[in-house]
Structure formats: structure tokens, C-alpha cells
Amino acid sequence: MNREELMASIAEEAPPTELSAPLAALWWDAKGDWTRAHAMVDELENVEGMAVHAYLHRKEGDASNADYWYRRAGRSFHRPSLDDEWMALVEGLLAASER
């Protein structure tokens, strides 16, 4: 799947089945369902899941929780805007899925 296909799929009722949990969480976030997105990464103990978890807490406005998850993901920074961060996460996860 590429970025354009992922973006087009957001018009559907459910995410494509081949999406990883972190990508599916970002898909639900794009649909406006923060709670469902968060539930998908809440228990993930991998770097990708923790990075998405950090982004979601940043979006929620919980900076201290976001910082905790950024540290756990090995990231000391985030993108200037939430939209930029969302896109960077999507592009990174899609690239990783092609390897």
C-alpha cells in the first residue's frame, strides 16, 4: 500500500486489513476516532506503536504523557504541526512495511 491508497481508504468504513496496528491507529485518528486509535497502540511495546502513542497523546493535549512515549520510542522531538507529524509517521510506517 502506498500513501495515496491509504489516504483514499480513509473514505471507507474500516481500515484495510493489511495495515499494521500503528498504521490502523493513524487511520482511525484520521477518521476522527482518537479513542479507537489510542486503543490500538495502548498496549504495543514496539517503537512504531510507541511513536504513534506519543503523537496521539500530543494531539490530545497531554504533553507530559506524550513526552514519556516519545522517550520510550527513542525520539526526542516531534514535527512542528500535528498534520506534519501524522504524515511523517504514515510515510515511515509504509516504508518500513515494504522492507
C-alpha positions as CSV (number, residue, x, y, z in Angstrom):
1,M,0.0,0.0,0.0
2,N,1.2,3.5,-0.7
3,R,0.3,6.9,0.8
4,E,-2.3,7.7,-1.9
5,E,-4.0,4.3,-1.4
6,L,-4.0,4.8,2.4
7,M,-5.5,8.3,2.1
8,A,-8.2,7.1,-0.3
9,S,-9.1,4.3,2.1
10,I,-10.0,6.8,4.8
11,A,-13.3,7.2,3.0
12,E,-14.2,3.6,3.8
13,E,-15.9,2.4,7.0
14,A,-12.9,0.3,8.2
15,P,-9.2,0.3,7.6
16,P,-7.6,-2.1,5.1
17,T,-6.9,-5.4,6.8
18,E,-3.3,-5.4,5.8
19,L,-2.4,-2.3,7.9
20,S,-0.2,-2.8,10.9
21,A,-1.7,-1.7,14.3
22,P,0.2,1.6,14.3
23,L,-1.0,2.4,10.7
24,A,-4.5,1.4,11.6
25,A,-4.4,3.6,14.6
26,L,-3.4,6.6,12.4
27,W,-6.2,5.6,10.0
28,W,-8.7,5.8,12.9
29,D,-7.2,9.1,14.0
30,A,-7.7,10.5,10.5
31,K,-11.4,9.4,10.8
32,G,-11.7,11.4,14.0
33,D,-11.8,8.4,16.4
34,W,-9.0,9.2,18.8
35,T,-10.3,6.7,21.4
36,R,-10.2,3.8,18.9
37,A,-6.8,4.9,17.6
38,H,-5.4,5.0,21.1
39,A,-6.8,1.6,22.0
40,M,-4.9,0.1,19.1
41,V,-1.5,1.3,20.3
42,D,-2.1,1.5,24.1
43,E,-0.5,-1.9,24.8
44,L,2.1,-2.0,21.9
45,E,5.6,-2.4,23.1
46,N,7.4,-1.7,19.8
47,V,9.0,1.5,18.6
48,E,6.4,2.2,15.9
49,G,3.5,1.7,18.3
50,M,5.1,3.9,20.9
51,A,5.8,6.7,18.4
52,V,2.1,6.7,17.3
53,H,1.1,6.6,21.0
54,A,3.2,9.7,21.6
55,Y,1.6,11.5,18.7
56,L,-1.9,10.7,19.9
57,H,-1.2,12.0,23.4
58,R,0.3,15.1,21.9
59,K,-2.8,15.6,19.9
60,E,-4.9,15.0,23.0
61,G,-3.0,17.8,24.7
62,D,-1.3,15.7,27.3
63,A,2.3,16.9,26.8
64,S,3.8,15.0,29.7
65,N,2.3,11.7,28.6
66,A,3.4,12.4,25.0
67,D,6.9,13.2,26.2
68,Y,7.0,9.9,28.1
69,W,6.1,8.0,24.9
70,Y,8.5,9.9,22.7
71,R,11.3,8.9,25.1
72,R,10.1,5.3,25.0
73,A,10.1,5.4,21.2
74,G,13.6,6.8,21.2
75,R,12.5,10.2,19.9
76,S,13.4,13.5,21.4
77,F,11.4,15.6,19.0
78,H,8.2,15.8,17.1
79,R,7.1,17.6,13.9
80,P,6.1,21.3,14.2
81,S,2.4,20.5,13.3
82,L,0.2,17.6,14.1
83,D,-0.5,17.1,10.4
84,D,3.2,17.0,9.5
85,E,3.8,14.5,12.3
86,W,0.9,12.3,11.2
87,M,2.2,12.3,7.6
88,A,5.8,11.6,8.7
89,L,4.6,8.6,10.8
90,V,2.5,7.3,7.9
91,E,5.3,7.6,5.4
92,G,7.8,6.0,7.8
93,L,5.4,3.1,8.6
94,L,4.6,2.5,5.0
95,A,8.3,2.5,4.0
96,A,9.0,0.0,6.8
97,S,6.2,-2.3,5.7
98,E,7.8,-2.5,2.2
99,R,11.1,-3.9,3.6
